[in-house]
Amino acid sequence: MRVGPDTITPKALYLALAVKADGSREVLGMWLSDNEGAAYWTSVFNEIRARGCSDILIAVTDGLKGMTKAIETVYPKTMHQTCIVHLLRNSTAFVSYKDLKQVMKELKGIYGADNAEEAKNRLEDFAESDLGKRYSVIKQMWLSQWDQVVPLFNFPPEVRKLIYTTNSIEALNRSIRKVIKTRTMFPTDDSVYKLVYLAIKNATKDWSKSVFRWRQAMLQFVVMFGDHQPKLEDSFYELLYGKSLNSLSLKELQKKYTVPFIIWANYDIDAKSDVENVSANYLSSLMLQQTNLKMSRYNEFLLNMRNEVPALNANGYVDKDGKNHELSENNEYTKLITQYQYLQYNSLMDKKHVSTDLFSVKDGK
């Protein structure tokens, strides 16, 4: 937009759209600026946080400069995902029309891979092909944003569609463009805000329904992020640890999510108090074991898994030797954790092909 009564300054208007826990959408704000960078975006996120948004699970952005650093500063636990649609658009900006269809097919194979490792291998295969060598900038572009590409592989295909694109905000942007396209310039910043505000009010009046397939997505988010404890100020934890949160080791970070628990029954059971490391995903199996109740094959799998990986959450996991690991590590436990993720998907998401024999208990067994 061109703004100014005397000196005309080109400015960009940025919008932040939130999908809340109930699946409803809300525009958090709009910001008009002639520059961008980590300092600017940090101020934006600080404003959002000061207005009451204490936690963000996943932030999907379109590759704006300095965005990752700003998110890490204000919301250090937020998963940052780049918009794949924008990445595809930028990747094919200089691809000739005769090659476009084949390049798009190759790139779809990358972001449609089953996991991050397979996606990386497909990117390397593409780069080594004649087509990849002809457009070598594509590999560089993807690798430069790879840390923001891989988060989507933590989720099943149905949920990925909700998080790898900014389609909702793109639709909102289209509505705004219809209103402002006939304006060659604006006299002041306020004149921009007023017109766009009215356009947003008109575009969002039908936002009464939750996002499509939000119920399935929430099941995954609960597993990935837990219930996200009530937010305490960072200063509390810094006082507790005696250091800044950014300097915490993984082991120290996990202490933030450590709480006491108890399994009880209304009849006599053997008391046990030597459980040092355990995570919420094992509690149901431990309860069945402790109370001598029948359990499914899946519960048995979890108890066996706990012998190797006693505790697991969105931050990482603890192995049988008490060592902390990040989920992205590739080691002897990777195969077991991947199997666990497959079983989670089959139980929570794949209702059509769910293995009832694995997740249910039959009479007499």
C-alpha positions in Angstrom: 0.0 0.0 0.0 1.1 3.6 -0.7 0.6 5.8 2.4 1.2 9.4 3.1 -0.3 12.9 2.5 3.1 14.3 1.4 5.8 11.8 1.1 4.4 8.5 -0.3 5.8 5.5 1.5 5.1 1.9 0.3 4.0 -0.2 3.3 2.8 -3.7 3.9 -0.2 -4.7 6.0 0.3 -7.9 8.1 -2.5 -9.9 9.7 -2.4 -12.6 12.4 -5.2 -15.1 12.4 -5.6 -17.6 15.2 -7.4 -20.9 15.3 -8.5 -21.3 19.0 -8.8 -24.5 21.0 -12.5 -24.9 20.0 -11.7 -24.6 16.3 -13.1 -21.1 15.9 -11.0 -18.4 14.1 -10.2 -14.9 15.2 -8.1 -12.1 13.7 -5.6 -11.1 16.5 -4.5 -7.9 14.9 -3.1 -6.0 11.9 0.2 -4.2 11.6 1.2 -1.7 9.0 5.0 -1.4 8.4 7.6 -0.4 5.8 10.1 -2.9 7.1 10.4 -6.3 8.7 12.9 -8.2 10.8 13.4 -10.1 14.0 13.2 -6.9 16.2 9.9 -5.9 14.5 8.3 -9.3 14.8 9.4 -9.7 18.4 7.5 -6.5 19.2 4.4 -7.8 17.4 4.5 -11.1 19.4 5.1 -9.3 22.6 2.0 -7.2 21.9 0.0 -10.4 21.2 1.2 -11.9 24.4 0.5 -8.8 26.5 -3.1 -8.8 25.2 -3.6 -12.3 26.7 -2.4 -14.9 24.2 -0.1 -16.8 26.6 0.5 -19.8 24.4 0.8 -20.8 20.8 1.0 -24.4 19.8 1.9 -24.0 16.1 2.7 -20.8 14.2 2.4 -21.1 10.4 4.1 -18.3 8.5 5.1 -17.5 4.9 8.8 -17.2 5.4 9.0 -13.6 6.6 12.4 -12.4 7.6 13.2 -12.7 11.3 10.0 -14.6 12.1 11.7 -17.7 13.5 13.9 -15.8 15.9 11.0 -13.7 17.1 8.8 -16.7 17.8 11.7 -18.4 19.7 12.2 -15.3 21.8 8.5 -14.7 22.8 7.0 -18.2 22.5 10.0 -20.6 22.9 7.9 -23.7 23.0 5.9 -22.9 19.8 6.3 -25.2 16.8 7.1 -23.0 13.8 5.9 -24.3 10.4 6.5 -22.6 7.1 3.6 -22.3 4.7 4.3 -25.1 2.1 2.1 -23.3 -0.5 4.2 -20.2 -0.3 7.4 -22.3 -0.5 6.1 -24.1 -3.6 5.2 -20.7 -5.1 8.6 -19.3 -4.5 10.3 -22.5 -5.7 8.6 -22.5 -9.0 8.8 -18.8 -9.6 11.6 -19.2 -12.2 10.6 -22.6 -13.6 9.6 -22.7 -17.2 6.1 -23.6 -18.1 7.1 -26.9 -19.9 8.9 -28.1 -16.7 6.4 -26.8 -14.2 4.1 -29.9 -14.0 7.0 -32.3 -13.4 8.7 -30.0 -10.9 5.4 -29.7 -8.9 5.1 -33.5 -9.0 8.6 -33.9 -7.6 8.0 -31.3 -4.8 4.7 -32.9 -3.9 6.6 -36.2 -3.3 8.8 -34.3 -0.8 6.2 -32.6 1.4 3.9 -35.7 1.0 6.5 -38.1 2.3 5.7 -40.3 5.3 8.5 -38.8 7.5 11.2 -36.1 7.5 14.0 -38.6 6.7 12.2 -39.8 3.6 11.4 -36.2 2.6 15.1 -35.3 2.9 16.1 -38.2 0.7 13.5 -37.3 -1.9 14.8 -33.7 -2.0 18.4 -35.0 -2.5 17.2 -37.4 -5.3 15.5 -34.4 -7.0 18.6 -32.3 -6.7 20.6 -35.0 -8.4 18.2 -35.4 -11.3 18.5 -33.4 -14.5 15.5 -31.4 -13.5 17.0 -30.6 -10.1 20.3 -29.6 -11.6 18.6 -27.3 -14.0 16.8 -25.6 -11.1 19.4 -26.0 -8.3 18.0 -23.0 -6.4 15.0 -25.1 -5.4 17.1 -27.4 -3.1 18.9 -24.4 -1.6 15.5 -22.7 -0.9 14.1 -25.8 0.8 17.2 -26.5 2.9 17.3 -22.9 4.1 13.9 -23.4 5.6 14.1 -27.1 6.4 13.8 -26.6 10.2 10.4 -25.0 9.5 9.4 -27.6 6.9 9.8 -30.8 9.0 7.3 -30.1 11.9 4.4 -31.2 9.6 5.8 -34.7 9.5 4.9 -35.1 13.2 1.2 -35.3 12.1 -0.9 -37.7 9.9 -1.9 -36.5 6.4 -5.3 -35.3 7.4 -3.9 -32.9 10.0 -1.0 -31.8 7.8 -3.5 -30.1 5.5 -4.6 -27.9 8.4 -1.1 -26.7 9.3 1.1 -26.7 6.2 -0.8 -23.8 4.5 -2.1 -20.4 5.4 -5.2 -20.9 3.3 -7.6 -19.3 5.9 -5.7 -16.1 6.0 -5.2 -16.2 2.2 -9.0 -16.2 1.8 -9.2 -13.3 4.2 -6.5 -11.4 2.2 -8.5 -11.9 -1.0 -11.5 -10.3 0.6 -9.4 -7.3 1.7 -7.8 -6.9 -1.7 -11.3 -6.5 -3.3 -11.9 -3.5 -1.1 -8.5 -1.8 -1.4 -7.7 -2.5 -5.1 -9.4 0.6 -6.3 -7.4 2.8 -3.9 -4.2 4.1 -5.4 -3.0 5.6 -2.1 -4.1 6.3 1.5 -3.6 9.6 3.3 -2.7 8.1 6.7 -2.1 4.8 8.5 -5.4 5.2 10.3 -7.3 5.4 7.0 -5.8 2.0 6.1 -6.7 0.5 9.5 -10.3 1.7 9.3 -11.0 0.4 5.8 -9.3 -2.9 6.4 -11.1 -3.3 9.7 -14.5 -2.9 8.0 -13.4 -5.4 5.3 -12.4 -7.9 8.0 -15.7 -7.5 9.8 -17.5 -8.2 6.6 -15.4 -11.2 5.7 -15.6 -12.8 9.1 -19.3 -12.5 9.8 -19.9 -16.1 8.7 -17.0 -17.5 10.8 -19.4 -19.5 13.1 -18.3 -23.0 12.4 -15.1 -24.7 13.6 -12.3 -25.5 11.2 -12.9 -28.6 9.0 -11.6 -31.8 10.7 -10.7 -29.8 13.9 -11.9 -32.6 16.2 -9.4 -35.1 14.6 -6.6 -32.5 14.8 -7.2 -31.8 18.5 -6.7 -35.5 19.3 -3.3 -35.2 17.7 -2.5 -31.9 19.4 -3.3 -33.3 22.9 -0.9 -36.2 22.3 1.8 -33.9 20.9 1.5 -30.9 23.3 -0.3 -32.3 26.3 -2.7 -30.0 28.1 -0.1 -27.2 28.2 0.1 -26.2 31.9 -1.3 -22.9 33.0 1.2 -20.2 32.0 3.5 -18.8 34.6 5.7 -15.9 33.9 9.2 -16.7 32.7 10.6 -14.7 35.6 9.2 -17.3 38.0 11.1 -20.1 36.3 14.3 -18.0 35.9 14.2 -17.4 39.7 13.6 -21.1 40.3 16.4 -22.3 38.0 18.7 -19.4 38.6 19.3 -18.9 34.9 17.4 -17.8 31.7 15.0 -20.2 30.1 16.9 -20.1 26.9 20.0 -21.6 28.6 18.1 -24.6 30.1 19.3 -28.1 29.2 16.7 -30.6 28.0 16.8 -32.3 31.4 16.2 -29.0 33.2 13.4 -28.1 30.8 11.6 -31.4 31.4 11.4 -30.5 35.1 8.9 -27.9 34.2 6.5 -30.7 33.2 7.2 -33.0 36.1 4.3 -33.5 38.5 3.4 -36.1 41.2 0.7 -38.6 40.6 -1.2 -41.4 42.4 -3.0 -44.6 41.3 -5.5 -45.7 43.8 -8.3 -48.4 44.1 -11.2 -48.8 46.5 -9.8 -52.2 47.5 -6.4 -53.4 48.8 -3.6 -53.4 46.2 0.2 -53.6 46.6 1.7 -50.2 47.4 4.4 -49.0 45.0 6.4 -45.8 45.2 9.5 -46.4 43.2 8.3 -45.1 39.8 11.0 -42.4 39.0 10.2 -41.6 35.3 6.8 -42.1 33.7 4.7 -40.1 31.2 1.0 -39.7 30.8 0.8 -42.1 27.9 1.7 -45.0 30.2 -0.6 -44.2 33.1 -3.6 -46.3 31.9 -1.4 -49.4 31.3 0.2 -48.9 34.7 -3.2 -48.6 36.3 -4.4 -51.9 34.7 -1.2 -53.6 35.8 -1.3 -52.3 39.3 -4.9 -53.3 39.8 -4.5 -56.7 38.1 -7.1 -55.9 35.4 -7.1 -57.3 31.9 -5.3 -55.3 29.3 -5.1 -55.1 25.6 -2.1 -55.9 23.4 -1.6 -52.2 23.0 -1.3 -51.8 26.8 1.2 -54.6 26.8 3.2 -52.9 24.1 3.2 -49.7 26.1 4.5 -51.5 29.2 7.3 -53.1 27.1 8.1 -49.8 25.5 8.4 -48.2 28.9 11.2 -50.6 29.7 13.2 -48.8 27.0 11.7 -45.3 27.0 10.3 -44.7 30.5 9.0 -41.2 29.7 8.0 -39.4 26.5 6.4 -36.0 25.7 6.5 -33.2 23.1 9.9 -32.0 24.4 11.7 -35.3 24.0 12.1 -38.6 26.0 14.1 -40.3 28.7 15.8 -43.6 27.9 16.3 -46.6 30.2 19.6 -45.2 31.4 18.1 -41.9 32.4 19.5 -40.0 29.5 17.4 -37.2 27.9 16.9 -37.1 24.1 15.1 -34.9 21.6 12.5 -36.4 19.4 14.5 -35.5 16.3 17.4 -37.6 17.3 18.1 -40.7 15.2 19.3 -43.5 17.5 18.5 -47.0 18.8 15.1 -45.9 20.1 13.9 -44.2 16.9 12.3 -47.4 15.5 10.4 -48.1 18.7 9.1 -44.5 18.9 8.1 -44.6 15.2 6.1 -47.8 15.9 4.4 -46.1 18.8 3.5 -43.1 16.5 2.0 -45.5 13.9 -0.1 -47.2 16.6 -1.3 -43.8 17.9 -2.4 -42.8 14.4 -4.2 -46.1 13.9 -6.0 -45.8 17.2 -6.9 -42.0 17.1 -7.2 -41.2 13.4 -7.6 -44.3 11.2 -11.1 -45.3 12.4 -11.8 -47.1 9.1 -8.8 -49.5 9.5 -8.4 -49.5 13.2 -7.0 -52.8 14.7 -9.7 -53.6 17.2 -7.9 -56.8 18.3 -4.9 -54.6 19.3 -6.8 -51.9 21.2 -9.6 -53.9 22.9 -9.9 -56.6 25.5 -11.9 -59.7 24.7 -13.8 -61.8 27.2 -11.7 -64.6 28.6 -8.4 -63.2 27.3 
